[in-house]
Every structure is written in C-alpha cells, then in structure tokens.
Amino acid sequence: MYSHHRANLARLIAAANPALAEKEVHLRAALIAMQIEGLMLLISENKPRHAELEGIEEACVAATMGIALGNAGT
C-alpha cells in the first residue's frame, strides 16, 4: 500500500516537474509521503488542537510544494 501511495505521488511530481530525473522524483515522493504520515500524528478531527501548531496545514502545503517543485536536495 505504501509503495502504491509513493508511486501516485511520484506520478504527480513528475507531471508537475518533468525536468527531474526519475530517481529524484522517487526520492521526493518518499519525502512527501513521510511528511504526510508524520503530520497525521499532529492533526486530525480526533486530535486536540494546539495553539503552537496554528497554520501547520498551510506550512505543510508550502513545504510539500517546495519539495515537489523546488530544488530540494538537488
């Protein structure tokens, strides 16, 4: 299931940034998958809200886009 999830992310990243090498696409997909997984520990409808994490969803989107489109690690 996790491999399928990463493959879906890789397809999206490759479409958004076709200049990336295949290996880089897969590395970025793994980084984004890990970010999503970790974020699930902090936010959900069933978790208490924490004032110090206000805006984390927006920060996560910005970081994810930076990984997918930016030069993260290249």
PDB file of N, CA, C and O in Angstrom:
ATOM      1  N   MET A   1       0.828  -1.187   0.000  1.00  0.00           N
ATOM      2  CA  MET A   1       0.000   0.000   0.000  1.00  0.00           C
ATOM      3  C   MET A   1       0.879   1.259   0.000  1.00  0.00           C
ATOM      4  O   MET A   1       0.596   2.223  -0.711  1.00  0.00           O
ATOM      5  N   TYR A   2       1.942   1.235   0.803  1.00  0.00           N
ATOM      6  CA  TYR A   2       2.813   2.402   0.875  1.00  0.00           C
ATOM      7  C   TYR A   2       3.537   2.629  -0.452  1.00  0.00           C
ATOM      8  O   TYR A   2       3.716   3.772  -0.873  1.00  0.00           O
ATOM      9  N   SER A   3       3.950   1.557  -1.105  1.00  0.00           N
ATOM     10  CA  SER A   3       4.601   1.680  -2.417  1.00  0.00           C
ATOM     11  C   SER A   3       3.643   2.276  -3.438  1.00  0.00           C
ATOM     12  O   SER A   3       4.040   3.096  -4.266  1.00  0.00           O
ATOM     13  N   HIS A   4       2.394   1.867  -3.379  1.00  0.00           N
ATOM     14  CA  HIS A   4       1.373   2.407  -4.278  1.00  0.00           C
ATOM     15  C   HIS A   4       1.180   3.899  -4.014  1.00  0.00           C
ATOM     16  O   HIS A   4       1.070   4.688  -4.953  1.00  0.00           O
ATOM     17  N   HIS A   5       1.139   4.282  -2.754  1.00  0.00           N
ATOM     18  CA  HIS A   5       0.996   5.692  -2.371  1.00  0.00           C
ATOM     19  C   HIS A   5       2.166   6.517  -2.908  1.00  0.00           C
ATOM     20  O   HIS A   5       1.966   7.586  -3.485  1.00  0.00           O
ATOM     21  N   ARG A   6       3.402   6.010  -2.713  1.00  0.00           N
ATOM     22  CA  ARG A   6       4.573   6.718  -3.218  1.00  0.00           C
ATOM     23  C   ARG A   6       4.570   6.808  -4.740  1.00  0.00           C
ATOM     24  O   ARG A   6       4.982   7.822  -5.303  1.00  0.00           O
ATOM     25  N   ALA A   7       4.110   5.756  -5.404  1.00  0.00           N
ATOM     26  CA  ALA A   7       4.044   5.772  -6.872  1.00  0.00           C
ATOM     27  C   ALA A   7       3.066   6.830  -7.362  1.00  0.00           C
ATOM     28  O   ALA A   7       3.330   7.514  -8.351  1.00  0.00           O
ATOM     29  N   ASN A   8       1.940   6.966  -6.672  1.00  0.00           N
ATOM     30  CA  ASN A   8       0.982   8.018  -7.035  1.00  0.00           C
ATOM     31  C   ASN A   8       1.595   9.397  -6.856  1.00  0.00           C
ATOM     32  O   ASN A   8       1.447  10.265  -7.716  1.00  0.00           O
ATOM     33  N   LEU A   9       2.278   9.595  -5.749  1.00  0.00           N
ATOM     34  CA  LEU A   9       2.950  10.881  -5.524  1.00  0.00           C
ATOM     35  C   LEU A   9       4.021  11.117  -6.589  1.00  0.00           C
ATOM     36  O   LEU A   9       4.168  12.237  -7.081  1.00  0.00           O
ATOM     37  N   ALA A  10       4.762  10.085  -6.945  1.00  0.00           N
ATOM     38  CA  ALA A  10       5.808  10.216  -7.964  1.00  0.00           C
ATOM     39  C   ALA A  10       5.217  10.640  -9.300  1.00  0.00           C
ATOM     40  O   ALA A  10       5.798  11.471  -9.998  1.00  0.00           O
ATOM     41  N   ARG A  11       4.075  10.080  -9.662  1.00  0.00           N
ATOM     42  CA  ARG A  11       3.426  10.481 -10.921  1.00  0.00           C
ATOM     43  C   ARG A  11       3.046  11.964 -10.893  1.00  0.00           C
ATOM     44  O   ARG A  11       3.222  12.674 -11.883  1.00  0.00           O
ATOM     45  N   LEU A  12       2.529  12.419  -9.766  1.00  0.00           N
ATOM     46  CA  LEU A  12       2.156  13.831  -9.640  1.00  0.00           C
ATOM     47  C   LEU A  12       3.383  14.735  -9.708  1.00  0.00           C
ATOM     48  O   LEU A  12       3.356  15.772 -10.371  1.00  0.00           O
ATOM     49  N   ILE A  13       4.449  14.348  -9.030  1.00  0.00           N
ATOM     50  CA  ILE A  13       5.679  15.147  -9.036  1.00  0.00           C
ATOM     51  C   ILE A  13       6.277  15.195 -10.431  1.00  0.00           C
ATOM     52  O   ILE A  13       6.684  16.262 -10.891  1.00  0.00           O
ATOM     53  N   ALA A  14       6.338  14.059 -11.110  1.00  0.00           N
ATOM     54  CA  ALA A  14       6.901  14.017 -12.472  1.00  0.00           C
ATOM     55  C   ALA A  14       6.088  14.879 -13.425  1.00  0.00           C
ATOM     56  O   ALA A  14       6.653  15.533 -14.301  1.00  0.00           O
ATOM     57  N   ALA A  15       4.781  14.888 -13.266  1.00  0.00           N
ATOM     58  CA  ALA A  15       3.933  15.719 -14.129  1.00  0.00           C
ATOM     59  C   ALA A  15       4.135  17.201 -13.828  1.00  0.00           C
ATOM     60  O   ALA A  15       4.112  18.032 -14.736  1.00  0.00           O
ATOM     61  N   ALA A  16       4.332  17.531 -12.555  1.00  0.00           N
ATOM     62  CA  ALA A  16       4.494  18.933 -12.158  1.00  0.00           C
ATOM     63  C   ALA A  16       5.898  19.451 -12.452  1.00  0.00           C
ATOM     64  O   ALA A  16       6.085  20.646 -12.680  1.00  0.00           O
ATOM     65  N   ASN A  17       6.879  18.559 -12.447  1.00  0.00           N
ATOM     66  CA  ASN A  17       8.271  18.961 -12.644  1.00  0.00           C
ATOM     67  C   ASN A  17       8.969  17.946 -13.552  1.00  0.00           C
ATOM     68  O   ASN A  17       9.772  17.141 -13.080  1.00  0.00           O
ATOM     69  N   PRO A  18       8.663  17.982 -14.859  1.00  0.00           N
ATOM     70  CA  PRO A  18       9.186  16.974 -15.784  1.00  0.00           C
ATOM     71  C   PRO A  18      10.704  17.008 -15.968  1.00  0.00           C
ATOM     72  O   PRO A  18      11.267  16.075 -16.540  1.00  0.00           O
ATOM     73  N   ALA A  19      11.371  18.047 -15.505  1.00  0.00           N
ATOM     74  CA  ALA A  19      12.827  18.127 -15.656  1.00  0.00           C
ATOM     75  C   ALA A  19      13.559  17.238 -14.656  1.00  0.00           C
ATOM     76  O   ALA A  19      14.759  17.006 -14.810  1.00  0.00           O
ATOM     77  N   LEU A  20      12.870  16.738 -13.642  1.00  0.00           N
ATOM     78  CA  LEU A  20      13.530  15.920 -12.625  1.00  0.00           C
ATOM     79  C   LEU A  20      13.867  14.531 -13.154  1.00  0.00           C
ATOM     80  O   LEU A  20      13.105  13.936 -13.917  1.00  0.00           O
ATOM     81  N   ALA A  21      15.025  14.027 -12.730  1.00  0.00           N
ATOM     82  CA  ALA A  21      15.400  12.648 -13.036  1.00  0.00           C
ATOM     83  C   ALA A  21      14.478  11.708 -12.274  1.00  0.00           C
ATOM     84  O   ALA A  21      13.932  12.072 -11.233  1.00  0.00           O
ATOM     85  N   GLU A  22      14.308  10.503 -12.796  1.00  0.00           N
ATOM     86  CA  GLU A  22      13.391   9.535 -12.182  1.00  0.00           C
ATOM     87  C   GLU A  22      13.766   9.243 -10.729  1.00  0.00           C
ATOM     88  O   GLU A  22      12.892   9.172  -9.864  1.00  0.00           O
ATOM     89  N   LYS A  23      15.050   9.076 -10.461  1.00  0.00           N
ATOM     90  CA  LYS A  23      15.484   8.802  -9.086  1.00  0.00           C
ATOM     91  C   LYS A  23      15.088   9.946  -8.163  1.00  0.00           C
ATOM     92  O   LYS A  23      14.613   9.708  -7.052  1.00  0.00           O
ATOM     93  N   GLU A  24      15.274  11.170  -8.603  1.00  0.00           N
ATOM     94  CA  GLU A  24      14.924  12.345  -7.796  1.00  0.00           C
ATOM     95  C   GLU A  24      13.419  12.405  -7.551  1.00  0.00           C
ATOM     96  O   GLU A  24      12.978  12.757  -6.456  1.00  0.00           O
ATOM     97  N   VAL A  25      12.637  12.065  -8.565  1.00  0.00           N
ATOM     98  CA  VAL A  25      11.177  12.032  -8.415  1.00  0.00           C
ATOM     99  C   VAL A  25      10.786  11.063  -7.303  1.00  0.00           C
ATOM    100  O   VAL A  25       9.952  11.387  -6.458  1.00  0.00           O
ATOM    101  N   HIS A  26      11.385   9.882  -7.304  1.00  0.00           N
ATOM    102  CA  HIS A  26      11.037   8.871  -6.301  1.00  0.00           C
ATOM    103  C   HIS A  26      11.513   9.258  -4.900  1.00  0.00           C
ATOM    104  O   HIS A  26      10.834   8.973  -3.914  1.00  0.00           O
ATOM    105  N   LEU A  27      12.665   9.900  -4.809  1.00  0.00           N
ATOM    106  CA  LEU A  27      13.126  10.377  -3.510  1.00  0.00           C
ATOM    107  C   LEU A  27      12.197  11.449  -2.957  1.00  0.00           C
ATOM    108  O   LEU A  27      11.859  11.438  -1.773  1.00  0.00           O
ATOM    109  N   ARG A  28      11.791  12.365  -3.811  1.00  0.00           N
ATOM    110  CA  ARG A  28      10.881  13.420  -3.369  1.00  0.00           C
ATOM    111  C   ARG A  28       9.519  12.849  -2.988  1.00  0.00           C
ATOM    112  O   ARG A  28       8.890  13.317  -2.040  1.00  0.00           O
ATOM    113  N   ALA A  29       9.069  11.849  -3.718  1.00  0.00           N
ATOM    114  CA  ALA A  29       7.796  11.197  -3.368  1.00  0.00           C
ATOM    115  C   ALA A  29       7.883  10.577  -1.979  1.00  0.00           C
ATOM    116  O   ALA A  29       6.938  10.668  -1.196  1.00  0.00           O
ATOM    117  N   ALA A  30       9.007   9.949  -1.674  1.00  0.00           N
ATOM    118  CA  ALA A  30       9.189   9.350  -0.350  1.00  0.00           C
ATOM    119  C   ALA A  30       9.223  10.419   0.731  1.00  0.00           C
ATOM    120  O   ALA A  30       8.632  10.233   1.795  1.00  0.00           O
ATOM    121  N   LEU A  31       9.901  11.529   0.483  1.00  0.00           N
ATOM    122  CA  LEU A  31       9.938  12.619   1.456  1.00  0.00           C
ATOM    123  C   LEU A  31       8.543  13.178   1.724  1.00  0.00           C
ATOM    124  O   LEU A  31       8.185  13.442   2.871  1.00  0.00           O
ATOM    125  N   ILE A  32       7.769  13.355   0.677  1.00  0.00           N
ATOM    126  CA  ILE A  32       6.413  13.877   0.848  1.00  0.00           C
ATOM    127  C   ILE A  32       5.537  12.863   1.573  1.00  0.00           C
ATOM    128  O   ILE A  32       4.743  13.242   2.435  1.00  0.00           O
ATOM    129  N   ALA A  33       5.668  11.593   1.242  1.00  0.00           N
ATOM    130  CA  ALA A  33       4.888  10.562   1.930  1.00  0.00           C
ATOM    131  C   ALA A  33       5.209  10.552   3.417  1.00  0.00           C
ATOM    132  O   ALA A  33       4.307  10.426   4.246  1.00  0.00           O
ATOM    133  N   MET A  34       6.491  10.686   3.764  1.00  0.00           N
ATOM    134  CA  MET A  34       6.876  10.722   5.176  1.00  0.00           C
ATOM    135  C   MET A  34       6.312  11.955   5.865  1.00  0.00           C
ATOM    136  O   MET A  34       5.890  11.890   7.019  1.00  0.00           O
ATOM    137  N   GLN A  35       6.305  13.077   5.157  1.00  0.00           N
ATOM    138  CA  GLN A  35       5.762  14.309   5.727  1.00  0.00           C
ATOM    139  C   GLN A  35       4.267  14.144   6.010  1.00  0.00           C
ATOM    140  O   GLN A  35       3.788  14.547   7.070  1.00  0.00           O
ATOM    141  N   ILE A  36       3.545  13.566   5.082  1.00  0.00           N
ATOM    142  CA  ILE A  36       2.110  13.334   5.268  1.00  0.00           C
ATOM    143  C   ILE A  36       1.882  12.404   6.452  1.00  0.00           C
ATOM    144  O   ILE A  36       1.024  12.660   7.297  1.00  0.00           O
ATOM    145  N   GLU A  37       2.651  11.332   6.508  1.00  0.00           N
ATOM    146  CA  GLU A  37       2.493  10.364   7.593  1.00  0.00           C
ATOM    147  C   GLU A  37       2.766  11.002   8.952  1.00  0.00           C
ATOM    148  O   GLU A  37       2.015  10.790   9.904  1.00  0.00           O
ATOM    149  N   GLY A  38       3.822  11.770   9.039  1.00  0.00           N
ATOM    150  CA  GLY A  38       4.143  12.438  10.296  1.00  0.00           C
ATOM    151  C   GLY A  38       3.107  13.469  10.696  1.00  0.00           C
ATOM    152  O   GLY A  38       2.796  13.619  11.878  1.00  0.00           O
ATOM    153  N   LEU A  39       2.579  14.172   9.725  1.00  0.00           N
ATOM    154  CA  LEU A  39       1.577  15.192  10.011  1.00  0.00           C
ATOM    155  C   LEU A  39       0.300  14.582  10.565  1.00  0.00           C
ATOM    156  O   LEU A  39      -0.410  15.219  11.343  1.00  0.00           O
ATOM    157  N   MET A  40       0.006  13.357  10.170  1.00  0.00           N
ATOM    158  CA  MET A  40      -1.203  12.685  10.666  1.00  0.00           C
ATOM    159  C   MET A  40      -1.154  12.513  12.177  1.00  0.00           C
ATOM    160  O   MET A  40      -2.200  12.396  12.814  1.00  0.00           O
ATOM    161  N   LEU A  41       0.043  12.495  12.765  1.00  0.00           N
ATOM    162  CA  LEU A  41       0.167  12.388  14.218  1.00  0.00           C
ATOM    163  C   LEU A  41      -0.225  13.684  14.920  1.00  0.00           C
ATOM    164  O   LEU A  41      -0.585  13.675  16.097  1.00  0.00           O
ATOM    165  N   LEU A  42      -0.153  14.793  14.196  1.00  0.00           N
ATOM    166  CA  LEU A  42      -0.407  16.092  14.808  1.00  0.00           C
ATOM    167  C   LEU A  42      -1.785  16.651  14.531  1.00  0.00           C
ATOM    168  O   LEU A  42      -2.345  17.360  15.366  1.00  0.00           O
ATOM    169  N   ILE A  43      -2.346  16.341  13.359  1.00  0.00           N
ATOM    170  CA  ILE A  43      -3.643  16.931  13.024  1.00  0.00           C
ATOM    171  C   ILE A  43      -4.627  15.860  12.578  1.00  0.00           C
ATOM    172  O   ILE A  43      -4.282  14.957  11.816  1.00  0.00           O
ATOM    173  N   SER A  44      -5.813  15.972  13.050  1.00  0.00           N
ATOM    174  CA  SER A  44      -6.942  15.185  12.592  1.00  0.00           C
ATOM    175  C   SER A  44      -8.154  15.687  13.359  1.00  0.00           C
ATOM    176  O   SER A  44      -8.028  16.434  14.330  1.00  0.00           O
ATOM    177  N   GLU A  45      -9.291  15.279  12.924  1.00  0.00           N
ATOM    178  CA  GLU A  45     -10.518  15.683  13.599  1.00  0.00           C
ATOM    179  C   GLU A  45     -10.578  15.135  15.024  1.00  0.00           C
ATOM    180  O   GLU A  45     -11.256  15.709  15.877  1.00  0.00           O
ATOM    181  N   ASN A  46      -9.880  14.037  15.291  1.00  0.00           N
ATOM    182  CA  ASN A  46      -9.932  13.379  16.597  1.00  0.00           C
ATOM    183  C   ASN A  46      -8.831  13.837  17.543  1.00  0.00           C
ATOM    184  O   ASN A  46      -8.792  13.399  18.693  1.00  0.00           O
ATOM    185  N   LYS A  47      -7.947  14.700  17.091  1.00  0.00           N
ATOM    186  CA  LYS A  47      -6.832  15.138  17.920  1.00  0.00           C
ATOM    187  C   LYS A  47      -7.118  16.536  18.463  1.00  0.00           C
ATOM    188  O   LYS A  47      -7.777  17.341  17.803  1.00  0.00           O
ATOM    189  N   PRO A  48      -6.622  16.822  19.667  1.00  0.00           N
ATOM    190  CA  PRO A  48      -6.806  18.177  20.205  1.00  0.00           C
ATOM    191  C   PRO A  48      -6.003  19.185  19.388  1.00  0.00           C
ATOM    192  O   PRO A  48      -4.959  18.855  18.826  1.00  0.00           O
ATOM    193  N   ARG A  49      -6.495  20.401  19.330  1.00  0.00           N
ATOM    194  CA  ARG A  49      -5.796  21.481  18.634  1.00  0.00           C
ATOM    195  C   ARG A  49      -4.779  22.101  19.582  1.00  0.00           C
ATOM    196  O   ARG A  49      -5.037  22.237  20.778  1.00  0.00           O
ATOM    197  N   HIS A  50      -3.633  22.471  19.047  1.00  0.00           N
ATOM    198  CA  HIS A  50      -2.581  23.099  19.843  1.00  0.00           C
ATOM    199  C   HIS A  50      -2.264  24.458  19.234  1.00  0.00           C
ATOM    200  O   HIS A  50      -1.984  24.567  18.041  1.00  0.00           O
ATOM    201  N   ALA A  51      -2.312  25.487  20.067  1.00  0.00           N
ATOM    202  CA  ALA A  51      -2.106  26.858  19.590  1.00  0.00           C
ATOM    203  C   ALA A  51      -0.766  27.019  18.877  1.00  0.00           C
ATOM    204  O   ALA A  51      -0.667  27.755  17.895  1.00  0.00           O
ATOM    205  N   GLU A  52       0.261  26.334  19.369  1.00  0.00           N
ATOM    206  CA  GLU A  52       1.589  26.497  18.768  1.00  0.00           C
ATOM    207  C   GLU A  52       1.678  25.895  17.369  1.00  0.00           C
ATOM    208  O   GLU A  52       2.642  26.151  16.647  1.00  0.00           O
ATOM    209  N   LEU A  53       0.682  25.097  16.979  1.00  0.00           N
ATOM    210  CA  LEU A  53       0.671  24.494  15.645  1.00  0.00           C
ATOM    211  C   LEU A  53      -0.291  25.193  14.691  1.00  0.00           C
ATOM    212  O   LEU A  53      -0.567  24.688  13.603  1.00  0.00           O
ATOM    213  N   GLU A  54      -0.794  26.335  15.090  1.00  0.00           N
ATOM    214  CA  GLU A  54      -1.683  27.122  14.229  1.00  0.00           C
ATOM    215  C   GLU A  54      -0.986  27.390  12.897  1.00  0.00           C
ATOM    216  O   GLU A  54       0.136  27.895  12.874  1.00  0.00           O
ATOM    217  N   GLY A  55      -1.640  27.058  11.802  1.00  0.00           N
ATOM    218  CA  GLY A  55      -1.085  27.278  10.464  1.00  0.00           C
ATOM    219  C   GLY A  55      -0.240  26.129   9.941  1.00  0.00           C
ATOM    220  O   GLY A  55       0.374  26.250   8.881  1.00  0.00           O
ATOM    221  N   ILE A  56      -0.197  25.020  10.660  1.00  0.00           N
ATOM    222  CA  ILE A  56       0.661  23.907  10.226  1.00  0.00           C
ATOM    223  C   ILE A  56       0.205  23.309   8.896  1.00  0.00           C
ATOM    224  O   ILE A  56       1.031  22.857   8.103  1.00  0.00           O
ATOM    225  N   GLU A  57      -1.102  23.304   8.648  1.00  0.00           N
ATOM    226  CA  GLU A  57      -1.587  22.748   7.379  1.00  0.00           C
ATOM    227  C   GLU A  57      -1.055  23.558   6.205  1.00  0.00           C
ATOM    228  O   GLU A  57      -0.609  22.995   5.206  1.00  0.00           O
ATOM    229  N   GLU A  58      -1.102  24.886   6.328  1.00  0.00           N
ATOM    230  CA  GLU A  58      -0.605  25.749   5.257  1.00  0.00           C
ATOM    231  C   GLU A  58       0.907  25.608   5.098  1.00  0.00           C
ATOM    232  O   GLU A  58       1.425  25.591   3.982  1.00  0.00           O
ATOM    233  N   ALA A  59       1.609  25.508   6.229  1.00  0.00           N
ATOM    234  CA  ALA A  59       3.064  25.323   6.177  1.00  0.00           C
ATOM    235  C   ALA A  59       3.416  23.993   5.517  1.00  0.00           C
ATOM    236  O   ALA A  59       4.398  23.902   4.780  1.00  0.00           O
ATOM    237  N   CYS A  60       2.618  22.969   5.782  1.00  0.00           N
ATOM    238  CA  CYS A  60       2.858  21.661   5.184  1.00  0.00           C
ATOM    239  C   CYS A  60       2.660  21.715   3.665  1.00  0.00           C
ATOM    240  O   CYS A  60       3.454  21.155   2.908  1.00  0.00           O
ATOM    241  N   VAL A  61       1.611  22.384   3.237  1.00  0.00           N
ATOM    242  CA  VAL A  61       1.368  22.512   1.789  1.00  0.00           C
ATOM    243  C   VAL A  61       2.538  23.239   1.137  1.00  0.00           C
ATOM    244  O   VAL A  61       3.020  22.820   0.084  1.00  0.00           O
ATOM    245  N   ALA A  62       2.997  24.323   1.752  1.00  0.00           N
ATOM    246  CA  ALA A  62       4.117  25.084   1.189  1.00  0.00           C
ATOM    247  C   ALA A  62       5.388  24.230   1.132  1.00  0.00           C
ATOM    248  O   ALA A  62       6.107  24.256   0.133  1.00  0.00           O
ATOM    249  N   ALA A  63       5.665  23.477   2.194  1.00  0.00           N
ATOM    250  CA  ALA A  63       6.855  22.626   2.220  1.00  0.00           C
ATOM    251  C   ALA A  63       6.752  21.513   1.184  1.00  0.00           C
ATOM    252  O   ALA A  63       7.730  21.193   0.508  1.00  0.00           O
ATOM    253  N   THR A  64       5.561  20.923   1.061  1.00  0.00           N
ATOM    254  CA  THR A  64       5.356  19.861   0.080  1.00  0.00           C
ATOM    255  C   THR A  64       5.560  20.378  -1.335  1.00  0.00           C
ATOM    256  O   THR A  64       6.199  19.720  -2.156  1.00  0.00           O
ATOM    257  N   MET A  65       5.020  21.545  -1.618  1.00  0.00           N
ATOM    258  CA  MET A  65       5.213  22.130  -2.945  1.00  0.00           C
ATOM    259  C   MET A  65       6.679  22.454  -3.184  1.00  0.00           C
ATOM    260  O   MET A  65       7.173  22.313  -4.303  1.00  0.00           O
ATOM    261  N   GLY A  66       7.377  22.887  -2.139  1.00  0.00           N
ATOM    262  CA  GLY A  66       8.804  23.148  -2.265  1.00  0.00           C
ATOM    263  C   GLY A  66       9.585  21.890  -2.599  1.00  0.00           C
ATOM    264  O   GLY A  66      10.512  21.923  -3.407  1.00  0.00           O
ATOM    265  N   ILE A  67       9.210  20.786  -1.978  1.00  0.00           N
ATOM    266  CA  ILE A  67       9.866  19.504  -2.283  1.00  0.00           C
ATOM    267  C   ILE A  67       9.552  19.074  -3.717  1.00  0.00           C
ATOM    268  O   ILE A  67      10.443  18.665  -4.461  1.00  0.00           O
ATOM    269  N   ALA A  68       8.281  19.171  -4.093  1.00  0.00           N
ATOM    270  CA  ALA A  68       7.858  18.694  -5.416  1.00  0.00           C
ATOM    271  C   ALA A  68       8.402  19.564  -6.542  1.00  0.00           C
ATOM    272  O   ALA A  68       8.827  19.045  -7.574  1.00  0.00           O
ATOM    273  N   LEU A  69       8.393  20.876  -6.354  1.00  0.00           N
ATOM    274  CA  LEU A  69       8.727  21.776  -7.450  1.00  0.00           C
ATOM    275  C   LEU A  69      10.088  22.436  -7.314  1.00  0.00           C
ATOM    276  O   LEU A  69      10.707  22.810  -8.311  1.00  0.00           O
ATOM    277  N   GLY A  70      10.551  22.577  -6.088  1.00  0.00           N
ATOM    278  CA  GLY A  70      11.786  23.290  -5.845  1.00  0.00           C
ATOM    279  C   GLY A  70      13.002  22.454  -6.126  1.00  0.00           C
ATOM    280  O   GLY A  70      12.951  21.466  -6.860  1.00  0.00           O
ATOM    281  N   ASN A  71      14.092  22.865  -5.532  1.00  0.00           N
ATOM    282  CA  ASN A  71      15.351  22.156  -5.768  1.00  0.00           C
ATOM    283  C   ASN A  71      15.784  21.413  -4.513  1.00  0.00           C
ATOM    284  O   ASN A  71      16.976  21.345  -4.212  1.00  0.00           O
ATOM    285  N   ALA A  72      14.828  20.858  -3.783  1.00  0.00           N
ATOM    286  CA  ALA A  72      15.131  20.154  -2.530  1.00  0.00           C
ATOM    287  C   ALA A  72      16.164  19.068  -2.745  1.00  0.00           C
ATOM    288  O   ALA A  72      15.883  18.040  -3.361  1.00  0.00           O
ATOM    289  N   GLY A  73      17.350  19.301  -2.238  1.00  0.00           N
ATOM    290  CA  GLY A  73      18.383  18.275  -2.283  1.00  0.00           C
ATOM    291  C   GLY A  73      19.127  18.148  -3.600  1.00  0.00           C
ATOM    292  O   GLY A  73      20.039  17.329  -3.705  1.00  0.00           O
ATOM    293  N   THR A  74      18.768  18.932  -4.610  1.00  0.00           N
ATOM    294  CA  THR A  74      19.469  18.779  -5.891  1.00  0.00           C
ATOM    295  C   THR A  74      20.586  19.778  -6.031  1.00  0.00           C
ATOM    296  O   THR A  74      21.279  19.789  -7.048  1.00  0.00           O
TER     297      THR A  74
END
